[in-house]
């Protein structure tokens, strides 16, 4: 059994991916750039800097887009809710004295709301956000920080995430990733091809499969 569980937040524990999509869409409209919500959705989960490098060619507009996103998301965040099984999974991991780390591309100021909704404030071992590292996912730095600060080896740890960016970042640290489909941007096949060791509909289904004591080593 793994002793350190590293959890993504947006799209894995919290139903906020579509809120981020809407906030970015409004931000791009403010700077008079047309980018479809479907294209934005596929980039959610990346660090904002890497996401904007992919979506916005004009470097000078990127700071404005990021500021507008923060402005709009501050209003939209209240509509986010815990995804099925998320609170229960954190409670189970805590009761079994597992080390629970959040490793997220979200900004630090977004986390207070999440911690309250997940009832996780006193249950976490630690948190690493995009503010703590040079580059967000799919760069490995967020997961590297979690491993270093938890003094855990990759083989003692596992990631739960919803995007191929989680999987790619984890692989660069030697970590395995369990995928969940609640982020909505990537199919079961895409997560499998990216390297997820197992894939579930949501955290509730993952718990029912016996996590963290047991889980399939390969995808079916």
PyMOL CGO cylinders between C-alpha atoms (Angstrom):
from pymol import cmd
from pymol.cgo import CYLINDER

trace = [
    CYLINDER, 0.00, 0.00, 0.00, 1.20, 3.51, -0.83, 0.3, 1, 1, 1, 1, 1, 1,
    CYLINDER, 1.20, 3.51, -0.83, 1.87, 5.79, 2.13, 0.3, 1, 1, 1, 1, 1, 1,
    CYLINDER, 1.87, 5.79, 2.13, 1.76, 9.17, 0.37, 0.3, 1, 1, 1, 1, 1, 1,
    CYLINDER, 1.76, 9.17, 0.37, -1.25, 10.13, -1.75, 0.3, 1, 1, 1, 1, 1, 1,
    CYLINDER, -1.25, 10.13, -1.75, -0.84, 13.17, -4.00, 0.3, 1, 1, 1, 1, 1, 1,
    CYLINDER, -0.84, 13.17, -4.00, -4.14, 14.62, -5.17, 0.3, 1, 1, 1, 1, 1, 1,
    CYLINDER, -4.14, 14.62, -5.17, -4.92, 17.06, -7.94, 0.3, 1, 1, 1, 1, 1, 1,
    CYLINDER, -4.92, 17.06, -7.94, -7.75, 19.46, -7.08, 0.3, 1, 1, 1, 1, 1, 1,
    CYLINDER, -7.75, 19.46, -7.08, -9.60, 21.03, -10.04, 0.3, 1, 1, 1, 1, 1, 1,
    CYLINDER, -9.60, 21.03, -10.04, -11.50, 18.31, -11.89, 0.3, 1, 1, 1, 1, 1, 1,
    CYLINDER, -11.50, 18.31, -11.89, -10.37, 15.60, -9.46, 0.3, 1, 1, 1, 1, 1, 1,
    CYLINDER, -10.37, 15.60, -9.46, -11.67, 16.70, -6.07, 0.3, 1, 1, 1, 1, 1, 1,
    CYLINDER, -11.67, 16.70, -6.07, -13.59, 19.83, -7.08, 0.3, 1, 1, 1, 1, 1, 1,
    CYLINDER, -13.59, 19.83, -7.08, -16.08, 20.34, -9.92, 0.3, 1, 1, 1, 1, 1, 1,
    CYLINDER, -16.08, 20.34, -9.92, -14.43, 23.56, -11.09, 0.3, 1, 1, 1, 1, 1, 1,
    CYLINDER, -14.43, 23.56, -11.09, -12.91, 22.81, -14.50, 0.3, 1, 1, 1, 1, 1, 1,
    CYLINDER, -12.91, 22.81, -14.50, -15.85, 24.25, -16.40, 0.3, 1, 1, 1, 1, 1, 1,
    CYLINDER, -15.85, 24.25, -16.40, -15.78, 27.35, -14.19, 0.3, 1, 1, 1, 1, 1, 1,
    CYLINDER, -15.78, 27.35, -14.19, -12.14, 27.86, -15.15, 0.3, 1, 1, 1, 1, 1, 1,
    CYLINDER, -12.14, 27.86, -15.15, -13.10, 27.41, -18.81, 0.3, 1, 1, 1, 1, 1, 1,
    CYLINDER, -13.10, 27.41, -18.81, -15.75, 30.11, -18.50, 0.3, 1, 1, 1, 1, 1, 1,
    CYLINDER, -15.75, 30.11, -18.50, -13.40, 32.45, -16.63, 0.3, 1, 1, 1, 1, 1, 1,
    CYLINDER, -13.40, 32.45, -16.63, -10.72, 32.07, -19.31, 0.3, 1, 1, 1, 1, 1, 1,
    CYLINDER, -10.72, 32.07, -19.31, -13.28, 32.50, -22.10, 0.3, 1, 1, 1, 1, 1, 1,
    CYLINDER, -13.28, 32.50, -22.10, -14.44, 35.79, -20.57, 0.3, 1, 1, 1, 1, 1, 1,
    CYLINDER, -14.44, 35.79, -20.57, -10.82, 36.84, -20.06, 0.3, 1, 1, 1, 1, 1, 1,
    CYLINDER, -10.82, 36.84, -20.06, -9.99, 36.27, -23.73, 0.3, 1, 1, 1, 1, 1, 1,
    CYLINDER, -9.99, 36.27, -23.73, -13.11, 38.18, -24.76, 0.3, 1, 1, 1, 1, 1, 1,
    CYLINDER, -13.11, 38.18, -24.76, -11.92, 41.13, -22.66, 0.3, 1, 1, 1, 1, 1, 1,
    CYLINDER, -11.92, 41.13, -22.66, -8.66, 41.30, -24.62, 0.3, 1, 1, 1, 1, 1, 1,
    CYLINDER, -8.66, 41.30, -24.62, -10.57, 40.75, -27.88, 0.3, 1, 1, 1, 1, 1, 1,
    CYLINDER, -10.57, 40.75, -27.88, -9.14, 37.31, -28.62, 0.3, 1, 1, 1, 1, 1, 1,
    CYLINDER, -9.14, 37.31, -28.62, -11.43, 34.55, -29.91, 0.3, 1, 1, 1, 1, 1, 1,
    CYLINDER, -11.43, 34.55, -29.91, -10.64, 31.12, -28.47, 0.3, 1, 1, 1, 1, 1, 1,
    CYLINDER, -10.64, 31.12, -28.47, -13.26, 28.39, -28.25, 0.3, 1, 1, 1, 1, 1, 1,
    CYLINDER, -13.26, 28.39, -28.25, -14.27, 27.00, -24.88, 0.3, 1, 1, 1, 1, 1, 1,
    CYLINDER, -14.27, 27.00, -24.88, -13.50, 23.49, -26.16, 0.3, 1, 1, 1, 1, 1, 1,
    CYLINDER, -13.50, 23.49, -26.16, -9.89, 24.50, -26.88, 0.3, 1, 1, 1, 1, 1, 1,
    CYLINDER, -9.89, 24.50, -26.88, -9.60, 26.11, -23.45, 0.3, 1, 1, 1, 1, 1, 1,
    CYLINDER, -9.60, 26.11, -23.45, -11.02, 23.02, -21.75, 0.3, 1, 1, 1, 1, 1, 1,
    CYLINDER, -11.02, 23.02, -21.75, -8.28, 20.82, -23.18, 0.3, 1, 1, 1, 1, 1, 1,
    CYLINDER, -8.28, 20.82, -23.18, -5.67, 23.06, -21.56, 0.3, 1, 1, 1, 1, 1, 1,
    CYLINDER, -5.67, 23.06, -21.56, -7.20, 23.24, -18.08, 0.3, 1, 1, 1, 1, 1, 1,
    CYLINDER, -7.20, 23.24, -18.08, -4.89, 21.59, -15.57, 0.3, 1, 1, 1, 1, 1, 1,
    CYLINDER, -4.89, 21.59, -15.57, -1.76, 23.12, -17.01, 0.3, 1, 1, 1, 1, 1, 1,
    CYLINDER, -1.76, 23.12, -17.01, 0.02, 25.89, -15.22, 0.3, 1, 1, 1, 1, 1, 1,
    CYLINDER, 0.02, 25.89, -15.22, -1.34, 29.24, -16.46, 0.3, 1, 1, 1, 1, 1, 1,
    CYLINDER, -1.34, 29.24, -16.46, 1.97, 30.26, -18.03, 0.3, 1, 1, 1, 1, 1, 1,
    CYLINDER, 1.97, 30.26, -18.03, 2.21, 27.08, -20.11, 0.3, 1, 1, 1, 1, 1, 1,
    CYLINDER, 2.21, 27.08, -20.11, -1.48, 27.24, -20.96, 0.3, 1, 1, 1, 1, 1, 1,
    CYLINDER, -1.48, 27.24, -20.96, -1.19, 30.79, -22.27, 0.3, 1, 1, 1, 1, 1, 1,
    CYLINDER, -1.19, 30.79, -22.27, 1.90, 29.88, -24.29, 0.3, 1, 1, 1, 1, 1, 1,
    CYLINDER, 1.90, 29.88, -24.29, -0.27, 27.31, -26.07, 0.3, 1, 1, 1, 1, 1, 1,
    CYLINDER, -0.27, 27.31, -26.07, -3.36, 29.47, -26.58, 0.3, 1, 1, 1, 1, 1, 1,
    CYLINDER, -3.36, 29.47, -26.58, -2.14, 33.04, -26.95, 0.3, 1, 1, 1, 1, 1, 1,
    CYLINDER, -2.14, 33.04, -26.95, 0.58, 33.94, -29.45, 0.3, 1, 1, 1, 1, 1, 1,
    CYLINDER, 0.58, 33.94, -29.45, 0.84, 37.57, -28.39, 0.3, 1, 1, 1, 1, 1, 1,
    CYLINDER, 0.84, 37.57, -28.39, 3.14, 37.51, -25.37, 0.3, 1, 1, 1, 1, 1, 1,
    CYLINDER, 3.14, 37.51, -25.37, 2.20, 41.06, -24.37, 0.3, 1, 1, 1, 1, 1, 1,
    CYLINDER, 2.20, 41.06, -24.37, -1.45, 40.08, -23.84, 0.3, 1, 1, 1, 1, 1, 1,
    CYLINDER, -1.45, 40.08, -23.84, -0.76, 37.13, -21.53, 0.3, 1, 1, 1, 1, 1, 1,
    CYLINDER, -0.76, 37.13, -21.53, -0.52, 39.09, -18.25, 0.3, 1, 1, 1, 1, 1, 1,
    CYLINDER, -0.52, 39.09, -18.25, -3.82, 40.82, -19.03, 0.3, 1, 1, 1, 1, 1, 1,
    CYLINDER, -3.82, 40.82, -19.03, -5.51, 37.50, -19.78, 0.3, 1, 1, 1, 1, 1, 1,
    CYLINDER, -5.51, 37.50, -19.78, -4.25, 36.01, -16.53, 0.3, 1, 1, 1, 1, 1, 1,
    CYLINDER, -4.25, 36.01, -16.53, -5.46, 38.99, -14.52, 0.3, 1, 1, 1, 1, 1, 1,
    CYLINDER, -5.46, 38.99, -14.52, -8.90, 38.89, -16.11, 0.3, 1, 1, 1, 1, 1, 1,
    CYLINDER, -8.90, 38.89, -16.11, -9.13, 35.14, -15.47, 0.3, 1, 1, 1, 1, 1, 1,
    CYLINDER, -9.13, 35.14, -15.47, -8.42, 35.69, -11.78, 0.3, 1, 1, 1, 1, 1, 1,
    CYLINDER, -8.42, 35.69, -11.78, -11.04, 38.44, -11.70, 0.3, 1, 1, 1, 1, 1, 1,
    CYLINDER, -11.04, 38.44, -11.70, -13.76, 36.34, -13.29, 0.3, 1, 1, 1, 1, 1, 1,
    CYLINDER, -13.76, 36.34, -13.29, -12.91, 33.13, -11.45, 0.3, 1, 1, 1, 1, 1, 1,
    CYLINDER, -12.91, 33.13, -11.45, -13.15, 34.93, -8.11, 0.3, 1, 1, 1, 1, 1, 1,
    CYLINDER, -13.15, 34.93, -8.11, -16.85, 35.40, -8.87, 0.3, 1, 1, 1, 1, 1, 1,
    CYLINDER, -16.85, 35.40, -8.87, -17.44, 31.97, -10.39, 0.3, 1, 1, 1, 1, 1, 1,
    CYLINDER, -17.44, 31.97, -10.39, -15.64, 29.88, -7.79, 0.3, 1, 1, 1, 1, 1, 1,
    CYLINDER, -15.64, 29.88, -7.79, -18.64, 29.96, -5.44, 0.3, 1, 1, 1, 1, 1, 1,
    CYLINDER, -18.64, 29.96, -5.44, -20.42, 27.62, -7.85, 0.3, 1, 1, 1, 1, 1, 1,
    CYLINDER, -20.42, 27.62, -7.85, -17.79, 24.91, -7.49, 0.3, 1, 1, 1, 1, 1, 1,
    CYLINDER, -17.79, 24.91, -7.49, -18.61, 21.84, -5.41, 0.3, 1, 1, 1, 1, 1, 1,
    CYLINDER, -18.61, 21.84, -5.41, -16.87, 18.72, -4.18, 0.3, 1, 1, 1, 1, 1, 1,
    CYLINDER, -16.87, 18.72, -4.18, -17.01, 15.90, -6.72, 0.3, 1, 1, 1, 1, 1, 1,
    CYLINDER, -17.01, 15.90, -6.72, -18.53, 12.50, -5.83, 0.3, 1, 1, 1, 1, 1, 1,
    CYLINDER, -18.53, 12.50, -5.83, -16.39, 10.67, -3.28, 0.3, 1, 1, 1, 1, 1, 1,
    CYLINDER, -16.39, 10.67, -3.28, -13.85, 13.46, -2.85, 0.3, 1, 1, 1, 1, 1, 1,
    CYLINDER, -13.85, 13.46, -2.85, -14.63, 14.31, 0.79, 0.3, 1, 1, 1, 1, 1, 1,
    CYLINDER, -14.63, 14.31, 0.79, -15.07, 10.65, 1.64, 0.3, 1, 1, 1, 1, 1, 1,
    CYLINDER, -15.07, 10.65, 1.64, -11.71, 9.76, 0.10, 0.3, 1, 1, 1, 1, 1, 1,
    CYLINDER, -11.71, 9.76, 0.10, -9.88, 12.43, 2.07, 0.3, 1, 1, 1, 1, 1, 1,
    CYLINDER, -9.88, 12.43, 2.07, -11.60, 11.29, 5.25, 0.3, 1, 1, 1, 1, 1, 1,
    CYLINDER, -11.60, 11.29, 5.25, -10.67, 7.66, 4.62, 0.3, 1, 1, 1, 1, 1, 1,
    CYLINDER, -10.67, 7.66, 4.62, -7.04, 8.49, 3.86, 0.3, 1, 1, 1, 1, 1, 1,
    CYLINDER, -7.04, 8.49, 3.86, -6.86, 10.65, 6.98, 0.3, 1, 1, 1, 1, 1, 1,
    CYLINDER, -6.86, 10.65, 6.98, -8.40, 7.94, 9.18, 0.3, 1, 1, 1, 1, 1, 1,
    CYLINDER, -8.40, 7.94, 9.18, -5.78, 5.49, 7.91, 0.3, 1, 1, 1, 1, 1, 1,
    CYLINDER, -5.78, 5.49, 7.91, -2.98, 7.95, 8.71, 0.3, 1, 1, 1, 1, 1, 1,
    CYLINDER, -2.98, 7.95, 8.71, -1.94, 8.36, 5.09, 0.3, 1, 1, 1, 1, 1, 1,
    CYLINDER, -1.94, 8.36, 5.09, 0.08, 11.41, 4.08, 0.3, 1, 1, 1, 1, 1, 1,
    CYLINDER, 0.08, 11.41, 4.08, -2.32, 13.49, 1.96, 0.3, 1, 1, 1, 1, 1, 1,
    CYLINDER, -2.32, 13.49, 1.96, -0.81, 16.13, -0.32, 0.3, 1, 1, 1, 1, 1, 1,
    CYLINDER, -0.81, 16.13, -0.32, -2.61, 18.48, -2.67, 0.3, 1, 1, 1, 1, 1, 1,
    CYLINDER, -2.61, 18.48, -2.67, -0.55, 19.24, -5.78, 0.3, 1, 1, 1, 1, 1, 1,
    CYLINDER, -0.55, 19.24, -5.78, -2.37, 21.71, -7.98, 0.3, 1, 1, 1, 1, 1, 1,
    CYLINDER, -2.37, 21.71, -7.98, -1.85, 24.24, -10.74, 0.3, 1, 1, 1, 1, 1, 1,
    CYLINDER, -1.85, 24.24, -10.74, -4.38, 26.43, -8.93, 0.3, 1, 1, 1, 1, 1, 1,
    CYLINDER, -4.38, 26.43, -8.93, -3.25, 29.64, -7.29, 0.3, 1, 1, 1, 1, 1, 1,
    CYLINDER, -3.25, 29.64, -7.29, -2.87, 29.82, -3.53, 0.3, 1, 1, 1, 1, 1, 1,
    CYLINDER, -2.87, 29.82, -3.53, -5.75, 32.27, -3.09, 0.3, 1, 1, 1, 1, 1, 1,
    CYLINDER, -5.75, 32.27, -3.09, -8.18, 29.79, -4.61, 0.3, 1, 1, 1, 1, 1, 1,
    CYLINDER, -8.18, 29.79, -4.61, -7.52, 27.10, -2.02, 0.3, 1, 1, 1, 1, 1, 1,
    CYLINDER, -7.52, 27.10, -2.02, -9.36, 28.40, 1.05, 0.3, 1, 1, 1, 1, 1, 1,
    CYLINDER, -9.36, 28.40, 1.05, -12.71, 27.80, -0.62, 0.3, 1, 1, 1, 1, 1, 1,
    CYLINDER, -12.71, 27.80, -0.62, -11.67, 24.31, -1.70, 0.3, 1, 1, 1, 1, 1, 1,
    CYLINDER, -11.67, 24.31, -1.70, -10.43, 23.31, 1.73, 0.3, 1, 1, 1, 1, 1, 1,
    CYLINDER, -10.43, 23.31, 1.73, -13.75, 24.28, 3.31, 0.3, 1, 1, 1, 1, 1, 1,
    CYLINDER, -13.75, 24.28, 3.31, -15.84, 22.50, 0.67, 0.3, 1, 1, 1, 1, 1, 1,
    CYLINDER, -15.84, 22.50, 0.67, -13.73, 19.35, 1.01, 0.3, 1, 1, 1, 1, 1, 1,
    CYLINDER, -13.73, 19.35, 1.01, -13.69, 19.53, 4.82, 0.3, 1, 1, 1, 1, 1, 1,
    CYLINDER, -13.69, 19.53, 4.82, -9.97, 18.95, 4.46, 0.3, 1, 1, 1, 1, 1, 1,
    CYLINDER, -9.97, 18.95, 4.46, -8.34, 21.81, 6.32, 0.3, 1, 1, 1, 1, 1, 1,
    CYLINDER, -8.34, 21.81, 6.32, -7.12, 19.72, 9.29, 0.3, 1, 1, 1, 1, 1, 1,
    CYLINDER, -7.12, 19.72, 9.29, -6.59, 16.51, 7.33, 0.3, 1, 1, 1, 1, 1, 1,
    CYLINDER, -6.59, 16.51, 7.33, -3.87, 17.42, 4.85, 0.3, 1, 1, 1, 1, 1, 1,
    CYLINDER, -3.87, 17.42, 4.85, -0.18, 16.83, 5.30, 0.3, 1, 1, 1, 1, 1, 1,
    CYLINDER, -0.18, 16.83, 5.30, 0.73, 19.58, 2.85, 0.3, 1, 1, 1, 1, 1, 1,
    CYLINDER, 0.73, 19.58, 2.85, -0.11, 21.60, -0.25, 0.3, 1, 1, 1, 1, 1, 1,
    CYLINDER, -0.11, 21.60, -0.25, 1.95, 22.56, -3.30, 0.3, 1, 1, 1, 1, 1, 1,
    CYLINDER, 1.95, 22.56, -3.30, 0.51, 25.11, -5.75, 0.3, 1, 1, 1, 1, 1, 1,
    CYLINDER, 0.51, 25.11, -5.75, 1.71, 26.76, -8.92, 0.3, 1, 1, 1, 1, 1, 1,
    CYLINDER, 1.71, 26.76, -8.92, 2.84, 29.70, -6.76, 0.3, 1, 1, 1, 1, 1, 1,
    CYLINDER, 2.84, 29.70, -6.76, 5.47, 27.44, -5.15, 0.3, 1, 1, 1, 1, 1, 1,
    CYLINDER, 5.47, 27.44, -5.15, 7.28, 26.41, -8.33, 0.3, 1, 1, 1, 1, 1, 1,
    CYLINDER, 7.28, 26.41, -8.33, 8.83, 27.83, -11.46, 0.3, 1, 1, 1, 1, 1, 1,
    CYLINDER, 8.83, 27.83, -11.46, 6.56, 25.93, -13.86, 0.3, 1, 1, 1, 1, 1, 1,
    CYLINDER, 6.56, 25.93, -13.86, 3.20, 24.25, -13.42, 0.3, 1, 1, 1, 1, 1, 1,
    CYLINDER, 3.20, 24.25, -13.42, 2.02, 20.96, -14.91, 0.3, 1, 1, 1, 1, 1, 1,
    CYLINDER, 2.02, 20.96, -14.91, 2.95, 19.22, -17.17, 0.3, 1, 1, 1, 1, 1, 1,
    CYLINDER, 2.95, 19.22, -17.17, 6.37, 20.26, -15.86, 0.3, 1, 1, 1, 1, 1, 1,
    CYLINDER, 6.37, 20.26, -15.86, 7.25, 17.97, -12.95, 0.3, 1, 1, 1, 1, 1, 1,
    CYLINDER, 7.25, 17.97, -12.95, 8.05, 20.66, -10.38, 0.3, 1, 1, 1, 1, 1, 1,
    CYLINDER, 8.05, 20.66, -10.38, 4.80, 20.54, -8.40, 0.3, 1, 1, 1, 1, 1, 1,
    CYLINDER, 4.80, 20.54, -8.40, 5.07, 16.80, -7.85, 0.3, 1, 1, 1, 1, 1, 1,
    CYLINDER, 5.07, 16.80, -7.85, 8.80, 17.03, -7.18, 0.3, 1, 1, 1, 1, 1, 1,
    CYLINDER, 8.80, 17.03, -7.18, 8.07, 19.52, -4.43, 0.3, 1, 1, 1, 1, 1, 1,
    CYLINDER, 8.07, 19.52, -4.43, 5.46, 17.22, -2.91, 0.3, 1, 1, 1, 1, 1, 1,
    CYLINDER, 5.46, 17.22, -2.91, 7.90, 14.29, -2.90, 0.3, 1, 1, 1, 1, 1, 1,
    CYLINDER, 7.90, 14.29, -2.90, 10.72, 16.33, -1.43, 0.3, 1, 1, 1, 1, 1, 1,
    CYLINDER, 10.72, 16.33, -1.43, 8.63, 17.99, 1.26, 0.3, 1, 1, 1, 1, 1, 1,
    CYLINDER, 8.63, 17.99, 1.26, 7.00, 14.69, 2.23, 0.3, 1, 1, 1, 1, 1, 1,
    CYLINDER, 7.00, 14.69, 2.23, 10.36, 12.86, 2.19, 0.3, 1, 1, 1, 1, 1, 1,
    CYLINDER, 10.36, 12.86, 2.19, 8.67, 10.18, 0.09, 0.3, 1, 1, 1, 1, 1, 1,
    CYLINDER, 8.67, 10.18, 0.09, 10.07, 8.03, -2.70, 0.3, 1, 1, 1, 1, 1, 1,
    CYLINDER, 10.07, 8.03, -2.70, 8.05, 7.74, -5.93, 0.3, 1, 1, 1, 1, 1, 1,
    CYLINDER, 8.05, 7.74, -5.93, 7.44, 4.05, -5.34, 0.3, 1, 1, 1, 1, 1, 1,
    CYLINDER, 7.44, 4.05, -5.34, 5.86, 4.88, -1.97, 0.3, 1, 1, 1, 1, 1, 1,
    CYLINDER, 5.86, 4.88, -1.97, 3.50, 7.43, -3.50, 0.3, 1, 1, 1, 1, 1, 1,
    CYLINDER, 3.50, 7.43, -3.50, 0.75, 7.73, -6.08, 0.3, 1, 1, 1, 1, 1, 1,
    CYLINDER, 0.75, 7.73, -6.08, -1.06, 10.56, -7.84, 0.3, 1, 1, 1, 1, 1, 1,
    CYLINDER, -1.06, 10.56, -7.84, -4.80, 10.88, -8.49, 0.3, 1, 1, 1, 1, 1, 1,
    CYLINDER, -4.80, 10.88, -8.49, -5.61, 13.30, -11.32, 0.3, 1, 1, 1, 1, 1, 1,
    CYLINDER, -5.61, 13.30, -11.32, -8.00, 14.03, -14.19, 0.3, 1, 1, 1, 1, 1, 1,
    CYLINDER, -8.00, 14.03, -14.19, -5.80, 15.25, -17.06, 0.3, 1, 1, 1, 1, 1, 1,
    CYLINDER, -5.80, 15.25, -17.06, -2.97, 14.05, -19.23, 0.3, 1, 1, 1, 1, 1, 1,
    CYLINDER, -2.97, 14.05, -19.23, -1.01, 16.98, -17.77, 0.3, 1, 1, 1, 1, 1, 1,
    CYLINDER, -1.01, 16.98, -17.77, -1.17, 15.32, -14.34, 0.3, 1, 1, 1, 1, 1, 1,
    CYLINDER, -1.17, 15.32, -14.34, 0.05, 12.05, -15.82, 0.3, 1, 1, 1, 1, 1, 1,
    CYLINDER, 0.05, 12.05, -15.82, 2.89, 13.61, -17.78, 0.3, 1, 1, 1, 1, 1, 1,
    CYLINDER, 2.89, 13.61, -17.78, 4.11, 15.64, -14.80, 0.3, 1, 1, 1, 1, 1, 1,
    CYLINDER, 4.11, 15.64, -14.80, 3.93, 12.59, -12.53, 0.3, 1, 1, 1, 1, 1, 1,
    CYLINDER, 3.93, 12.59, -12.53, 5.78, 10.35, -14.97, 0.3, 1, 1, 1, 1, 1, 1,
    CYLINDER, 5.78, 10.35, -14.97, 8.66, 12.82, -15.07, 0.3, 1, 1, 1, 1, 1, 1,
    CYLINDER, 8.66, 12.82, -15.07, 9.05, 12.22, -11.32, 0.3, 1, 1, 1, 1, 1, 1,
    CYLINDER, 9.05, 12.22, -11.32, 8.73, 8.44, -11.56, 0.3, 1, 1, 1, 1, 1, 1,
    CYLINDER, 8.73, 8.44, -11.56, 5.21, 8.56, -10.11, 0.3, 1, 1, 1, 1, 1, 1,
    CYLINDER, 5.21, 8.56, -10.11, 2.22, 6.47, -11.16, 0.3, 1, 1, 1, 1, 1, 1,
    CYLINDER, 2.22, 6.47, -11.16, -1.13, 8.16, -11.72, 0.3, 1, 1, 1, 1, 1, 1,
    CYLINDER, -1.13, 8.16, -11.72, -4.69, 6.94, -11.24, 0.3, 1, 1, 1, 1, 1, 1,
    CYLINDER, -4.69, 6.94, -11.24, -7.02, 8.80, -13.59, 0.3, 1, 1, 1, 1, 1, 1,
    CYLINDER, -7.02, 8.80, -13.59, -10.56, 9.99, -12.93, 0.3, 1, 1, 1, 1, 1, 1,
    CYLINDER, -10.56, 9.99, -12.93, -12.96, 11.16, -15.63, 0.3, 1, 1, 1, 1, 1, 1,
    CYLINDER, -12.96, 11.16, -15.63, -14.58, 14.00, -13.70, 0.3, 1, 1, 1, 1, 1, 1,
    CYLINDER, -14.58, 14.00, -13.70, -12.48, 16.70, -15.37, 0.3, 1, 1, 1, 1, 1, 1,
    CYLINDER, -12.48, 16.70, -15.37, -14.36, 16.14, -18.60, 0.3, 1, 1, 1, 1, 1, 1,
    CYLINDER, -14.36, 16.14, -18.60, -11.61, 17.09, -21.06, 0.3, 1, 1, 1, 1, 1, 1,
    CYLINDER, -11.61, 17.09, -21.06, -10.01, 13.69, -21.63, 0.3, 1, 1, 1, 1, 1, 1,
    CYLINDER, -10.01, 13.69, -21.63, -11.52, 10.31, -22.42, 0.3, 1, 1, 1, 1, 1, 1,
    CYLINDER, -11.52, 10.31, -22.42, -10.71, 7.04, -20.74, 0.3, 1, 1, 1, 1, 1, 1,
    CYLINDER, -10.71, 7.04, -20.74, -8.66, 6.05, -23.79, 0.3, 1, 1, 1, 1, 1, 1,
    CYLINDER, -8.66, 6.05, -23.79, -6.68, 9.30, -23.74, 0.3, 1, 1, 1, 1, 1, 1,
    CYLINDER, -6.68, 9.30, -23.74, -5.83, 8.93, -20.06, 0.3, 1, 1, 1, 1, 1, 1,
    CYLINDER, -5.83, 8.93, -20.06, -4.87, 5.32, -20.65, 0.3, 1, 1, 1, 1, 1, 1,
    CYLINDER, -4.87, 5.32, -20.65, -2.63, 6.19, -23.59, 0.3, 1, 1, 1, 1, 1, 1,
    CYLINDER, -2.63, 6.19, -23.59, -0.99, 8.93, -21.52, 0.3, 1, 1, 1, 1, 1, 1,
    CYLINDER, -0.99, 8.93, -21.52, 0.03, 6.30, -18.98, 0.3, 1, 1, 1, 1, 1, 1,
    CYLINDER, 0.03, 6.30, -18.98, -2.59, 6.13, -16.21, 0.3, 1, 1, 1, 1, 1, 1,
    CYLINDER, -2.59, 6.13, -16.21, -2.27, 2.86, -14.30, 0.3, 1, 1, 1, 1, 1, 1,
    CYLINDER, -2.27, 2.86, -14.30, -6.03, 2.74, -13.66, 0.3, 1, 1, 1, 1, 1, 1,
    CYLINDER, -6.03, 2.74, -13.66, -9.03, 4.90, -14.53, 0.3, 1, 1, 1, 1, 1, 1,
    CYLINDER, -9.03, 4.90, -14.53, -12.28, 5.48, -12.63, 0.3, 1, 1, 1, 1, 1, 1,
    CYLINDER, -12.28, 5.48, -12.63, -15.40, 7.53, -13.16, 0.3, 1, 1, 1, 1, 1, 1,
    CYLINDER, -15.40, 7.53, -13.16, -14.77, 9.50, -9.99, 0.3, 1, 1, 1, 1, 1, 1,
    CYLINDER, -14.77, 9.50, -9.99, -13.25, 9.31, -6.52, 0.3, 1, 1, 1, 1, 1, 1,
    CYLINDER, -13.25, 9.31, -6.52, -16.29, 7.41, -5.25, 0.3, 1, 1, 1, 1, 1, 1,
    CYLINDER, -16.29, 7.41, -5.25, -15.71, 4.59, -7.70, 0.3, 1, 1, 1, 1, 1, 1,
    CYLINDER, -15.71, 4.59, -7.70, -12.02, 4.60, -6.80, 0.3, 1, 1, 1, 1, 1, 1,
    CYLINDER, -12.02, 4.60, -6.80, -12.90, 4.16, -3.14, 0.3, 1, 1, 1, 1, 1, 1,
    CYLINDER, -12.90, 4.16, -3.14, -15.31, 1.32, -3.93, 0.3, 1, 1, 1, 1, 1, 1,
    CYLINDER, -15.31, 1.32, -3.93, -12.45, -0.42, -5.77, 0.3, 1, 1, 1, 1, 1, 1,
    CYLINDER, -12.45, -0.42, -5.77, -10.55, -0.62, -2.47, 0.3, 1, 1, 1, 1, 1, 1,
    CYLINDER, -10.55, -0.62, -2.47, -8.28, 2.40, -2.69, 0.3, 1, 1, 1, 1, 1, 1,
    CYLINDER, -8.28, 2.40, -2.69, -5.79, 2.95, -1.10, 0.3, 1, 1, 1, 1, 1, 1,
    CYLINDER, -5.79, 2.95, -1.10, -5.26, -0.65, -0.04, 0.3, 1, 1, 1, 1, 1, 1,
    CYLINDER, -5.26, -0.65, -0.04, -5.76, -2.04, -3.52, 0.3, 1, 1, 1, 1, 1, 1,
    CYLINDER, -5.76, -2.04, -3.52, -6.33, -0.81, -7.04, 0.3, 1, 1, 1, 1, 1, 1,
    CYLINDER, -6.33, -0.81, -7.04, -5.71, -2.28, -10.51, 0.3, 1, 1, 1, 1, 1, 1,
    CYLINDER, -5.71, -2.28, -10.51, -2.14, -1.94, -11.69, 0.3, 1, 1, 1, 1, 1, 1,
    CYLINDER, -2.14, -1.94, -11.69, -3.12, -1.68, -15.32, 0.3, 1, 1, 1, 1, 1, 1,
    CYLINDER, -3.12, -1.68, -15.32, -6.11, -0.26, -17.16, 0.3, 1, 1, 1, 1, 1, 1,
    CYLINDER, -6.11, -0.26, -17.16, -8.72, -2.66, -18.48, 0.3, 1, 1, 1, 1, 1, 1,
]
cmd.load_cgo(trace, "trace")
